[in-house]
Each structure stands twice: as structure tokens, then as C-alpha cells.
Amino acid sequence: MTERNNLDRMAGPAQPPPDHPSPAPAMQFSVPTEFVELPSGGKYYPPDHPLHGKKSVEIKYMTAKEEDILASSSLIKSGVVFDRFLQSILMDKIDPNDLLIGDKNAILIAARITGYGAEYLTDVGCPACSAVSKYKFDLSKTTTSNGVNESFYDTFSVEETEHGTFSFSLTQINAVVEVKPLNGHDEKKLSSIAAAKSKNNLQESIVTDGLRSYIVSVNGNRDRAYINQFIEALPARYSRRIRIVYKNIVPQASVQSPYSCAKCNHQQELEVPINIDFFWPDEQIY
């Protein structure tokens, strides 16, 4: 995250000399901006996308205007609050749904820091005993990955394709799997599927729905029926392997911190959830 020299932008207009009195001009303000490095480096966008080949994107600092957007119950209810928020802070005209998830998260974390600082205090539930306690994340320790993990590339013969996708081999089952980094459209589709199943009291299928969302071909076959059959028959150990490889080769941005439960002593790495609460710190003054 690169901060611009914003001193001149914040300065008001030049004052007239004392011997030439004039009415005081109205105050003028310009919101500071900064550049956010994109985990993707612009590599996985199509040629006609505004971020194709771009390593960073310019955003303006979060202001009271953006707080209005984030506080809008109608935008929250309709599921477009982050879309409107991103549209408001992005200096270039970009459809938020076209952003890759890793790039989108990097922008949201950077925007949260400009608004309230790097300290994020929130309630977390222990994954083991569900006890709720306060936990402080340091957003300045954001980890970004550009999708190039050499150990996974070598072990699974990972290749980047001309389509902005990745292919890798599962030699034990003679399968070459091609996956794509998800964007905002894919994220919304997954949320819609989960909401529909919940509404109709249907069993959740988080794992298979996730695999369907990012697997684009198997052994070169892009037919969706064929891919669905492959996923349904996929042994659990290889389903897990695909998910682990996918997580380690797609561009991403996240904040993780070591967590220890005061009640049951359970320990693990916690990842900060980027949701609407992320932008409304709990009882903190900045």
C-alpha cells in the first residue's frame, strides 16, 4: 500500500497579501489517495479489462460518505453494500464484480486502514469450544500472495495458461485439473446458491459448490456435466488436495494471527473475516 504525497491536496487556497483584503474564500478540500498493490499483478484479467497488466490501483481515503454507504440497511439487505463502497473509493471506473477476490480483499483491507487505522478489535468465537472473546488483529500485517508458490508448482506441475487460469496434475488419478481465480460474480453466485438451499431447507454442499465454481476443465474437457461427474466421484483425499493446491496458487490477500483460547487453550491461526462488521470497529475511538 503506497501512500501519496497528499500535503498539497489537503491545503486550502493561497491567502491574499495582508494589504489587499478580500472576502475569505470558501474552504476547499481534496480527499487524499493512495495506491494499493494488487496480489494478481494484473496477470489474470482479460486483455480488455482496465486492470489487465496493472500492478496497483488507486483508491481515495475512506470518508464519512463511505460510512453512509456502509451503514445503509437497504444496501446491506440487497447484498450490494461492498459494491457501492468500492465504486465510491476506486479512482478508476471498475466494476467491483470484475475484481478477483484476492485483489478485492487487498483493496478492502487498505480502505479499512485509511478509515480507522490498522488495529481491528472484534469478537471471535473459539473454533473448538465456541467461547466468544475479544481479539485484536493487526491489519498492517496483511499477507499477499501473487499465486506463484514454487513448491506447489514443482510438485503438481502447475502451469499458467493463456486464459488466465492454472492447470495442475493429480497423477494418482490421472487427472489434469484446470482452475480459475474467482471474481466478484463467482462469489455472488456461490452466496446465492447457499441462500437458496438455506431457504428451501436443503443440505449445504459447500465443498462441491466451491469446486464447481473454480474448476473449468478436467483433462481438457470443459463440459459442465463431465466436470460435475468428476467432482461427485472424486475421492475425499483428492478433493482436499485440489482445495489446498488452489488456495496456494491463486492470488490472495489475508490477515492471519495466532490465536489461543483463554477457556480451552485451543490454538490455531485465525484469519480476519472481511464482512460488514470489519468496517464498524467495536466501541473504539480513532
Residue pairs with C-beta under 8 A, 6 or more apart in sequence:
1 34
1 35
1 36
1 37
1 110
1 113
2 34
2 35
2 36
2 37
2 56
3 32
3 34
4 32
4 33
4 34
4 35
6 32
6 33
9 30
9 31
9 32
9 33
10 29
10 30
10 32
12 25
12 27
12 28
12 29
13 25
13 28
16 22
31 60
31 61
31 63
32 60
32 61
32 114
33 58
33 59
33 60
33 61
33 91
34 58
34 59
34 61
34 110
34 114
35 56
35 57
35 58
35 59
36 56
36 57
36 58
36 59
36 106
36 107
36 110
37 55
37 56
37 106
37 144
38 51
38 54
38 55
38 56
38 57
38 103
38 106
38 251
39 100
39 102
39 103
39 106
39 144
39 145
39 146
39 147
39 251
39 252
39 253
40 51
40 100
40 102
40 103
40 146
40 147
40 181
40 251
41 54
41 55
41 146
41 251
42 51
42 52
42 53
42 54
42 55
43 53
43 146
43 147
43 160
43 164
43 251
44 100
44 147
44 164
44 165
44 180
44 181
44 251
45 51
45 52
45 53
45 98
45 100
45 164
46 52
46 164
49 98
50 92
50 93
50 94
51 57
51 94
51 99
51 103
57 90
57 91
57 92
57 94
57 103
57 107
58 90
58 91
58 92
59 89
59 90
59 91
59 107
59 110
59 111
59 114
60 89
60 91
61 89
61 114
61 115
62 89
62 111
62 112
62 114
62 115
62 116
65 88
66 85
66 88
66 89
66 111
66 115
67 115
67 279
69 75
69 81
69 84
69 85
69 88
70 81
70 85
70 276
70 279
70 280
72 81
72 84
75 81
75 84
76 276
79 188
79 191
81 276
82 96
82 108
83 96
83 97
83 184
85 111
85 279
86 94
86 96
86 99
86 104
86 107
86 108
87 96
89 107
89 111
90 96
90 107
95 184
96 104
96 184
97 183
97 184
97 185
97 188
98 183
98 184
98 185
99 107
99 183
99 184
100 181
100 182
100 183
100 251
101 181
101 182
101 183
101 184
101 186
101 187
101 252
102 144
102 145
102 181
102 250
102 251
102 252
102 253
103 251
103 253
104 183
104 184
105 252
105 253
105 254
105 274
106 142
106 144
106 253
108 274
108 278
109 139
109 142
109 253
109 255
109 274
112 120
112 139
112 278
112 279
113 139
113 140
115 279
116 279
116 281
116 284
116 286
117 286
118 138
118 139
118 140
119 136
119 137
119 138
119 139
119 284
120 136
120 137
120 138
120 139
120 272
120 278
120 281
121 134
121 135
121 136
121 137
121 281
121 282
121 284
122 134
122 135
122 137
122 272
122 277
122 278
122 281
122 282
123 132
123 133
123 134
123 135
123 282
124 132
124 133
124 134
124 135
124 259
124 270
125 131
125 132
126 132
126 133
126 261
126 263
126 264
126 266
127 266
127 268
128 261
128 264
128 266
129 261
129 263
129 264
129 266
131 261
131 262
131 263
131 264
133 261
133 262
133 263
134 282
135 257
135 259
135 270
137 255
137 257
137 272
138 255
138 257
139 255
139 272
141 255
141 257
142 253
142 254
142 255
143 253
143 254
143 255
143 256
144 251
144 252
144 253
145 248
145 250
145 251
145 252
145 253
146 251
147 166
147 181
147 249
147 250
147 251
147 252
148 249
149 248
149 249
152 158
152 168
152 245
152 248
152 249
153 249
156 168
156 169
156 170
156 245
157 168
157 169
158 166
158 167
158 168
158 245
158 249
159 166
159 167
159 168
160 166
161 167
161 178
163 180
164 180
164 181
165 178
165 179
165 180
165 181
165 216
166 178
166 179
166 180
166 249
166 250
167 176
167 177
167 178
167 179
167 217
168 176
168 177
168 179
168 245
168 249
169 175
169 176
169 177
170 176
170 177
170 238
170 241
170 242
172 238
173 235
173 238
174 219
175 218
175 219
175 230
175 238
176 218
176 219
176 220
177 215
177 217
177 218
177 242
178 215
178 216
178 217
178 218
178 220
179 214
179 215
179 216
179 242
179 246
179 249
179 250
180 214
180 216
181 214
181 250
181 251
182 213
182 214
182 250
186 213
186 214
189 213
190 209
190 210
190 213
193 209
194 204
194 206
194 209
196 202
197 203
197 204
197 205
198 204
207 239
207 243
208 231
208 232
210 243
211 231
211 234
211 239
211 242
211 243
212 227
212 228
212 231
214 246
215 227
215 230
215 231
215 242
216 222
216 227
217 227
218 226
218 227
218 230
221 227
231 239
234 242
254 271
254 272
255 271
255 272
256 269
256 270
256 271
256 272
257 269
257 270
257 272
258 267
258 268
258 269
258 270
259 267
259 268
259 269
259 270
260 266
260 267
261 267
272 278
